[in-house]
């Protein structure tokens, strides 16, 4: 089949499984916009700000397990998207950025929107390519899809000069690309990990893409026999939790609390995560939080087959039943009176939240009061802020809802962070999405007050 460059790009991505394009285009991307319009198999979703676009793509990836595409305008457009691209990278979310650039012959004139687009792309992405010939555009799209959808999830960015995008040269579409499978884990390493978990004061530390119901049940079987602690990171991309599901502890946010949480642990086995460090450095406090005397063993990363590793660990344990102490109970009664604030919203949300809800959590300080109660709600998925750059919660909910349109989405958001990407409300309404936004309006940048005291900046 012969197509022009822009149509070839979009058609190649669709053949690989692309379903949604989040877009904030400009003049340089008009032919790409037309190509999207030519292909009704892909859903275009407009964002009024690029941070909404990139945050929505992150939420879509977390819930669908595959990349969406972002259509962005030149260097400033990519720059505006940077914060939520950063969050997506920390969450290992697959993402494809299609960034239009000036026509190749126009760059030398240093027009007002000319910038170091290649440099911006390199610092925000795991894989970057600039299209050097319109005849290579289908091949480039395949490479972007393959890299973005690697087992660990990557951000892949294609830079498309405008004159190449509007090229009318007939271009063949490359065959659908293949995706790399997770790497297998050596059984000797699995056996070593199991020996460590059998020791006293051991910990199985799971993160990344291994926090679904299946993986958590496997981990609970292992813990039921070895009596190890089950732990995950403070902020995780997606975790299945709720009444009747396995309980997993989370490392506290504040460094001194995390250090205490990990104290006396003698061995830690990591699957899909790494030894925890403090969010920031503080005077006279440790950055590396695991006990100095603990034996740390990183069994597998997000690129590895952690599911098979957990299955083999379970087989070694011989477990046939999960101990009840690892199963979460239901909250029971729901408060019917009192003021509505962060302390009362926790049990209220836990009691009323529909089964199979998706929660986009950026409530920051208020989340400390809400999240523990929500553990006792009906089964749900919880999405957190992995990169620490605020303004993710509202856009993330957009992508999650588009990926799972039959499920209710709830956003928990601090009032300050919500203002960063408040334009997301327009997209939520325009797309008629089933999203409930709860804003914690403490009218205070509360975390900064806490941190001012913690770093002893003011006597």
C-alpha positions as CSV (number, residue, x, y, z in Angstrom):
1,X,0.0,0.0,0.0
2,X,1.4,3.4,-1.0
3,X,0.8,6.4,1.3
4,X,2.4,9.8,1.9
5,X,4.7,10.3,4.9
6,X,2.3,11.4,7.6
7,X,-0.3,8.8,6.6
8,X,2.4,6.1,6.6
9,X,3.5,7.1,10.1
10,X,0.0,6.9,11.6
11,X,-0.9,3.8,9.7
12,X,2.3,2.0,10.8
13,X,1.5,2.8,14.5
14,X,-2.1,1.7,14.1
15,X,-0.9,-1.6,12.6
16,X,1.2,-2.2,15.8
17,X,-1.8,-1.5,18.1
18,X,-2.0,2.3,18.6
19,X,-5.5,3.3,19.6
20,X,-5.2,6.9,21.1
21,X,-3.3,10.0,20.2
22,X,-3.2,12.8,22.8
23,X,-2.6,16.0,20.9
24,X,-1.7,19.7,21.3
25,X,-0.5,20.4,17.7
26,X,0.6,23.5,15.9
27,X,1.4,24.6,12.4
28,X,4.2,22.1,11.9
29,X,1.9,19.2,12.7
30,X,-1.0,20.0,10.4
31,X,-0.3,17.1,8.0
32,X,0.0,14.7,10.9
33,X,-3.3,16.0,12.2
34,X,-4.8,15.3,8.7
35,X,-3.3,11.8,8.8
36,X,-5.0,11.1,12.1
37,X,-8.3,12.3,10.6
38,X,-7.8,9.9,7.7
39,X,-7.6,6.9,10.1
40,X,-10.7,6.6,12.3
41,X,-9.2,3.5,14.0
42,X,-7.2,5.9,16.2
43,X,-9.0,8.2,18.7
44,X,-7.6,11.8,18.8
45,X,-7.9,13.5,22.2
46,X,-7.2,17.2,22.5
47,X,-5.4,18.7,25.4
48,X,-5.3,22.5,26.0
49,X,-1.8,22.2,27.6
50,X,1.0,19.7,26.8
51,X,1.3,18.6,30.4
52,X,-2.2,17.3,30.2
53,X,-1.3,15.4,27.0
54,X,1.7,13.7,28.5
55,X,0.0,12.9,31.8
56,X,-3.0,11.4,30.0
57,X,-0.7,9.2,27.9
58,X,0.9,8.0,31.2
59,X,-2.5,7.0,32.7
60,X,-3.5,5.3,29.5
61,X,-0.3,3.2,29.4
62,X,-0.6,2.2,33.1
63,X,-4.1,0.8,32.6
64,X,-3.8,-0.5,29.0
65,X,-0.3,-1.9,29.2
66,X,0.7,-0.3,25.9
67,X,1.8,3.1,24.6
68,X,-0.4,5.9,23.4
69,X,1.1,8.6,21.2
70,X,1.5,12.3,22.0
71,X,1.5,14.9,19.2
72,X,3.5,17.9,20.3
73,X,4.6,21.2,18.7
74,X,8.3,21.9,18.4
75,X,10.7,22.3,21.4
76,X,8.4,24.5,23.5
77,X,5.6,22.0,23.2
78,X,7.9,19.2,24.3
79,X,9.2,21.4,27.1
80,X,5.7,22.0,28.4
81,X,5.1,18.3,28.4
82,X,8.3,17.5,30.2
83,X,7.1,17.2,33.9
84,X,4.6,14.5,33.2
85,X,7.0,12.7,30.7
86,X,9.4,12.6,33.6
87,X,6.7,11.1,35.8
88,X,5.9,8.5,33.1
89,X,9.6,7.5,32.9
90,X,9.7,6.9,36.6
91,X,6.6,4.8,36.3
92,X,8.1,2.8,33.4
93,X,5.1,3.8,31.3
94,X,5.5,3.1,27.5
95,X,5.0,6.4,25.6
96,X,5.5,7.7,22.1
97,X,6.1,11.3,21.4
98,X,5.6,12.6,17.8
99,X,7.2,16.0,17.9
100,X,6.9,18.2,14.8
101,X,9.8,20.5,13.9
102,X,10.4,23.3,11.4
103,X,10.9,22.2,7.8
104,X,14.5,21.0,7.4
105,X,15.4,24.0,5.1
106,X,13.9,26.5,7.6
107,X,15.9,25.6,10.7
108,X,18.9,27.7,9.5
109,X,16.9,30.9,9.7
110,X,16.4,30.6,13.5
111,X,12.7,31.5,13.5
112,X,11.1,32.4,16.9
113,X,10.1,28.8,17.8
114,X,13.5,27.3,16.8
115,X,15.1,25.5,19.8
116,X,17.5,22.7,20.6
117,X,14.7,20.1,20.1
118,X,17.2,17.3,19.8
119,X,18.7,18.2,23.2
120,X,15.3,18.6,24.8
121,X,14.3,15.2,23.4
122,X,17.4,13.4,24.8
123,X,16.9,14.7,28.3
124,X,13.2,13.7,28.4
125,X,13.3,10.4,26.6
126,X,14.9,6.9,26.6
127,X,15.1,6.7,22.8
128,X,15.2,9.6,20.3
129,X,15.4,9.7,16.5
130,X,15.1,12.5,14.0
131,X,13.6,11.6,10.7
132,X,16.3,12.1,8.1
133,X,14.4,11.0,5.0
134,X,10.6,10.8,4.5
135,X,11.0,7.3,2.9
136,X,12.2,6.0,6.3
137,X,9.2,7.2,8.3
138,X,7.4,3.8,8.5
139,X,10.6,2.1,9.7
140,X,11.1,4.9,12.3
141,X,7.5,4.4,13.6
142,X,8.2,0.7,14.0
143,X,11.4,1.4,15.9
144,X,9.6,3.8,18.2
145,X,6.8,1.4,18.9
146,X,9.2,-1.5,19.7
147,X,11.3,0.7,22.0
148,X,8.4,2.2,23.9
149,X,6.7,-1.1,24.5
150,X,9.7,-2.9,25.8
151,X,9.0,-5.0,29.0
152,X,10.1,-2.2,31.3
153,X,8.3,0.6,29.3
154,X,10.2,3.4,27.7
155,X,9.6,6.9,26.4
156,X,10.4,7.0,22.6
157,X,10.5,10.3,20.8
158,X,10.3,10.9,17.0
159,X,11.2,14.3,15.6
160,X,9.4,14.9,12.3
161,X,10.4,17.9,10.2
162,X,7.4,19.6,8.6
163,X,8.6,19.2,5.0
164,X,9.1,15.5,5.5
165,X,5.6,15.2,7.1
166,X,4.0,16.8,4.1
167,X,6.0,14.8,1.6
168,X,3.9,13.3,-1.2
169,X,6.4,10.6,-2.0
170,X,4.7,7.2,-2.1
171,X,6.0,5.2,0.9
172,X,5.5,1.5,1.7
173,X,4.3,0.5,5.2
174,X,6.7,-1.7,7.0
175,X,5.3,-5.0,8.5
176,X,4.2,-4.9,12.1
177,X,7.2,-5.0,14.4
178,X,7.8,-7.6,17.2
179,X,8.1,-6.7,20.9
180,X,10.9,-8.1,23.0
181,X,9.9,-10.6,25.7
182,X,11.0,-10.3,29.3
183,X,14.3,-11.9,30.0
184,X,14.3,-15.1,32.0
185,X,15.7,-15.2,35.5
186,X,18.4,-17.8,36.3
187,X,17.1,-20.5,38.6
188,X,20.2,-20.4,40.7
189,X,19.4,-16.8,41.5
190,X,15.8,-17.8,42.3
191,X,17.1,-20.5,44.7
192,X,19.5,-18.0,46.3
193,X,16.6,-15.5,46.8
194,X,14.5,-18.2,48.4
195,X,17.3,-19.1,50.8
196,X,17.4,-15.4,51.8
197,X,13.7,-15.2,52.3
198,X,13.7,-18.2,54.7
199,X,16.0,-16.3,57.0
200,X,14.7,-14.4,60.0
201,X,13.8,-10.8,59.5
202,X,13.7,-11.1,55.7
203,X,11.7,-9.0,53.3
204,X,10.3,-9.6,49.8
205,X,10.3,-6.1,48.1
206,X,8.1,-6.0,45.0
207,X,7.5,-3.1,42.7
208,X,7.1,-1.9,39.1
209,X,4.8,-4.0,36.9
210,X,4.6,-6.9,39.4
211,X,1.9,-5.5,41.7
212,X,-1.2,-6.9,40.0
213,X,-3.5,-9.4,41.8
214,X,-1.7,-12.5,40.4
215,X,1.8,-11.4,41.5
216,X,0.6,-10.2,45.0
217,X,-1.1,-13.6,45.6
218,X,2.1,-15.4,44.5
219,X,4.1,-13.2,46.9
220,X,1.6,-13.9,49.7
221,X,2.0,-17.6,49.2
222,X,5.8,-17.2,49.6
223,X,5.4,-15.1,52.7
224,X,2.9,-17.5,54.2
225,X,5.7,-20.2,54.3
226,X,8.8,-18.1,54.9
227,X,7.2,-15.5,57.2
228,X,9.0,-12.7,55.3
229,X,7.6,-9.2,55.2
230,X,5.9,-8.1,51.9
231,X,6.9,-4.5,51.0
232,X,6.6,-2.2,48.1
233,X,7.8,1.3,47.2
234,X,6.2,4.5,48.6
235,X,4.8,5.5,45.2
236,X,4.0,2.8,42.6
237,X,2.7,2.9,39.0
238,X,-0.3,0.7,39.6
239,X,-1.2,-1.6,42.5
240,X,-4.2,-3.9,42.9
241,X,-5.5,-3.6,46.4
242,X,-8.6,-3.7,48.6
243,X,-10.7,-6.1,50.8
244,X,-10.0,-9.8,50.2
245,X,-6.7,-9.0,48.4
246,X,-3.2,-9.5,49.7
247,X,-1.8,-6.9,52.1
248,X,1.6,-5.3,51.2
249,X,3.3,-2.7,53.3
250,X,4.6,0.5,51.7
251,X,7.8,2.3,52.7
252,X,7.0,5.5,54.5
253,X,7.7,8.8,52.6
254,X,9.8,10.6,55.2
255,X,13.4,9.3,55.4
256,X,13.6,8.8,59.2
257,X,10.3,6.9,59.2
258,X,11.5,4.8,56.3
259,X,14.8,4.0,58.0
260,X,12.9,2.9,61.1
261,X,10.6,0.8,58.9
262,X,13.5,-1.0,57.4
263,X,15.6,-1.3,60.6
264,X,16.7,-4.7,61.8
265,X,15.9,-6.3,58.4
266,X,18.6,-8.8,57.6
267,X,17.9,-9.7,54.0
268,X,15.9,-8.1,51.2
269,X,15.0,-9.6,47.9
270,X,13.9,-7.1,45.2
271,X,11.6,-7.9,42.3
272,X,10.9,-5.0,39.9
273,X,12.3,-2.5,42.3
274,X,15.6,-1.3,43.8
275,X,16.9,-0.5,47.3
276,X,14.9,2.6,48.5
277,X,16.5,6.0,48.9
278,X,15.1,9.1,50.5
279,X,13.2,11.5,48.3
280,X,15.6,14.3,49.2
281,X,18.8,14.8,51.1
282,X,18.4,16.2,54.6
283,X,21.1,17.5,57.0
284,X,22.6,14.7,59.1
285,X,20.2,12.0,57.7
286,X,20.9,9.0,55.5
287,X,20.1,8.9,51.8
288,X,20.4,5.1,51.4
289,X,17.7,3.7,53.7
290,X,18.4,0.0,53.9
291,X,20.3,-1.2,57.0
292,X,24.1,-1.3,56.3
293,X,24.2,-4.8,57.6
294,X,21.4,-6.2,55.5
295,X,22.1,-8.5,52.5
296,X,20.4,-6.9,49.5
297,X,19.6,-9.1,46.4
298,X,18.1,-7.6,43.3
299,X,16.6,-10.7,41.8
300,X,15.0,-9.1,38.7
301,X,14.2,-5.8,37.1
302,X,11.2,-4.7,35.1
303,X,12.9,-6.0,32.0
304,X,13.0,-9.5,33.5
305,X,10.3,-12.2,33.8
306,X,9.4,-11.5,37.4
307,X,6.1,-13.4,37.1
308,X,7.9,-16.6,36.4
309,X,10.4,-15.8,39.2
310,X,7.5,-15.4,41.7
311,X,5.9,-18.7,40.4
312,X,9.2,-20.5,41.0
313,X,9.6,-19.0,44.4
314,X,6.1,-20.2,45.3
315,X,6.9,-23.7,44.0
316,X,10.0,-23.8,46.2
317,X,7.9,-22.8,49.2
318,X,5.4,-25.5,48.6
319,X,2.6,-23.2,49.7
320,X,-1.0,-24.3,49.0
321,X,-2.8,-21.6,51.0
322,X,-2.3,-17.9,51.8
323,X,-2.2,-17.2,55.6
324,X,-5.2,-15.0,56.6
325,X,-2.9,-12.4,58.1
326,X,-1.9,-11.4,54.5
327,X,-5.5,-10.8,53.4
328,X,-7.1,-7.4,53.8
329,X,-10.4,-7.1,55.6
330,X,-13.4,-4.9,54.6
331,X,-13.9,-1.5,56.3
332,X,-17.4,-2.2,57.5
333,X,-19.3,0.8,58.8
334,X,-19.1,4.2,57.0
335,X,-19.3,7.5,59.0
336,X,-22.7,9.3,58.5
337,X,-22.0,12.5,60.4
338,X,-19.2,15.0,61.2
339,X,-17.2,17.5,59.2
340,X,-16.0,16.4,55.7
341,X,-12.2,16.7,55.8
342,X,-9.2,14.5,55.0
343,X,-9.6,12.5,58.3
344,X,-13.2,11.6,57.6
345,X,-13.0,11.2,53.9
346,X,-10.7,8.2,54.2
347,X,-13.3,5.8,55.8
348,X,-16.1,7.5,53.7
349,X,-14.3,6.8,50.4
350,X,-13.4,3.3,51.5
351,X,-17.0,2.5,52.2
352,X,-18.6,4.1,49.2
353,X,-16.0,3.5,46.4
354,X,-17.4,1.3,43.7
355,X,-15.8,-2.1,43.1
356,X,-13.1,-2.0,40.4
357,X,-12.6,1.7,40.7
358,X,-9.3,3.3,39.5
359,X,-7.8,5.9,41.8
360,X,-5.4,8.6,40.5
361,X,-3.7,9.7,43.7
362,X,-2.0,13.1,44.0
363,X,-3.4,14.2,47.3
364,X,0.1,14.5,48.6
365,X,-0.1,15.3,52.4
366,X,-3.8,14.6,52.5
367,X,-3.2,11.1,51.0
368,X,-1.4,10.1,54.1
369,X,-4.8,10.3,55.9
370,X,-6.9,8.8,53.1
371,X,-4.9,6.0,51.5
372,X,-4.6,3.7,54.5
373,X,-8.4,3.6,54.9
374,X,-8.9,3.0,51.1
375,X,-6.9,-0.2,51.5
376,X,-10.1,-1.6,53.1
377,X,-12.3,-0.6,50.2
378,X,-13.7,-3.0,47.6
379,X,-11.0,-4.2,45.1
380,X,-9.6,-1.4,43.0
381,X,-6.4,-0.1,41.2
382,X,-4.4,2.7,42.8
383,X,-2.1,4.9,40.6
384,X,0.5,7.1,42.4
385,X,2.9,9.9,41.5
386,X,6.1,8.0,40.8
387,X,8.3,11.0,39.6
388,X,7.3,13.5,42.2
389,X,6.5,16.3,39.7
390,X,3.1,17.6,40.7
391,X,0.3,18.2,38.3
392,X,-0.1,14.6,37.3
393,X,-3.4,13.5,38.9
394,X,-6.0,15.1,36.7
395,X,-4.4,14.2,33.4
396,X,-3.6,10.7,34.6
397,X,-7.3,10.1,35.2
398,X,-8.0,11.0,31.6
399,X,-5.8,8.3,30.2
400,X,-6.9,5.8,32.8
401,X,-10.6,6.4,31.9
402,X,-9.9,6.1,28.2
403,X,-8.1,2.9,28.7
404,X,-10.9,1.4,30.9
405,X,-14.1,3.3,29.9
406,X,-16.3,0.8,31.8
407,X,-14.7,1.5,35.1
408,X,-15.2,4.6,37.4
409,X,-12.1,6.8,37.9
410,X,-11.6,8.8,41.1
411,X,-9.0,11.6,41.3
412,X,-7.6,12.6,44.8
413,X,-5.7,15.8,44.3
414,X,-4.1,18.5,46.4
415,X,-5.4,22.0,45.5
416,X,-2.0,23.4,44.6
417,X,-0.9,20.5,42.3
418,X,-4.3,20.5,40.6
419,X,-3.7,24.1,39.4
420,X,-0.7,23.0,37.4
421,X,-2.8,21.1,34.9
422,X,-6.3,22.5,35.6
423,X,-6.9,22.4,31.8
424,X,-7.4,18.7,32.2
425,X,-10.9,19.4,33.4
426,X,-11.8,20.7,29.9
427,X,-10.6,17.4,28.3
428,X,-12.5,15.3,30.9
429,X,-15.7,17.1,30.1
430,X,-15.2,17.2,26.3
431,X,-14.6,13.4,26.2
432,X,-17.5,12.8,28.6
433,X,-15.3,10.7,30.9
434,X,-16.5,8.9,34.0
435,X,-14.2,10.7,36.4
436,X,-14.9,12.1,39.9
437,X,-12.4,14.6,41.1
438,X,-11.9,15.2,44.8
439,X,-9.8,18.3,45.6
440,X,-8.3,18.7,49.0
441,X,-8.5,22.4,49.5
442,X,-6.2,23.1,52.5
443,X,-5.3,26.4,50.8
444,X,-1.7,25.9,51.9
445,X,1.4,24.5,50.4
446,X,1.5,22.2,53.4
447,X,4.4,20.0,52.2
448,X,6.7,23.0,52.0
449,X,5.8,24.0,55.6
450,X,6.8,20.5,56.7
451,X,10.0,20.5,54.6
452,X,11.1,23.9,55.8
453,X,11.1,22.5,59.3
454,X,12.8,19.2,58.3
455,X,15.7,20.9,56.5
456,X,16.1,23.4,59.4
457,X,16.2,26.3,56.9
458,X,14.5,28.6,59.4
459,X,15.6,28.8,63.0
